[in-house]
């Protein structure tokens, strides 16, 4: 199934590959946002997707950001609706019942970087360049950028990137934690390899890891330890721990869903 600018296909068991293709730069206008929502609908409806990989079919671009031409034609109410639609994609992705990997080998700017940051993990190729340049047009990153970037790179680095509107090259992005893996080769191939690694483990346990790590930014240490213990107990009682433990004892590969 596909839309005009977003397509998706199964790459392997448990892995869905979503591709953005809205020339010339994958501007995040209504068509691309609607396509992303449709792709997430498909992933959720499938019921057995463990990892979604998001990449671009356009050479040199992951996504260049908001559709500025669209913004130039709308009023305040339409601008609010557009922002809500963009935030909804990122929020759905961040809270999805599966993991996600962004594969970037080109420009990921503004909303494009916000989309990548909403993914669980990010893989960059050598041409990856990243930025949140909204101050250049009198705005701020409004689809999660001001909240997710500091959590990834820290307050000072986040302010440096956003206040200067500069583009961060791939090697620096890896060094500061904006990207999680850097490959000298094909970013999509590397992301799919990573997705294959992720798909082998217990998804309920992986999602619990993400929840507890994210909670560390919002809870006190004492609250975080208690939340971690609750998540661990729930996995033992209702998750896939029984299968994982049995497989370990039997010295076989676990049969996770």
C-alpha positions, 0 to 999 in steps of 0.5 A: 500500500502507498500514497503518492509520496510515501510508500512502505513494504516488508523487508523481512519478518517484523520489519516495515520499510517506509520511504519518503519521496516528495521531490525536490526535498521531501518538504513536510507538507500535507501530502507527506504528513498524510502519507506518514500517518497512513504508513503508521496506520499500516504498521499498527494494523499489521500487528506483527511489525517490530521495527519501522525503518524510515528513509528517503528515495531522494538523493541528498535529502532525508527531509528538508523541513516544513513546507515553507511555500504552504506556510506562506499561503495560510492563516493563523488557524491553518498554521495551528492545524498544520503544526498539530498534524506535524506534531501528531506524526512525531508523537505517534512515532515516538509512542508507537507499539514498535521501534523505529530507525531513521536512515539519513544520508543527506539533509535532515533539517527542521521538521525533517530532523524532528521526524528523525529525532522522534524515531527510537534510533538514528543511522547516518551516512557520510553525507548526513547534515542536521539542523533546526534553522527555524530562527532564520524565518522567525520561528522555533522548532515546533514539532518537538525539536526544542524538547527532543534535541536537549534530551539527546545532546544536552542543553548547551549543544542544543542551544548552539544548534538552534540559535545559530541555525547551523548544519551539523555534519555526520561525524559531529552528530555521532560524537554528540549523540544526535546520531546513534550510528555512522556508516561510511556506506549505505545508510539504508542498508545499515539501518535495515541491518540494525532493524534485523538485530532489533527484531530478534529480541523481545519487543515488550522488553525493548519498549519497556527499556525505552519507557524507563530510559525516557522516564529518567529525564522526568523522574527523580532517581528514587521515582525512576528506580521504582518505575524500573522495578515495576516495569521489570515485574510486569515483564516477568508476569505478563511479557515474554520473559517466560519464553526467554528464560525457558529458551536460555535454560534449554540453550535454544533461540527464544521464539518471541512474537 
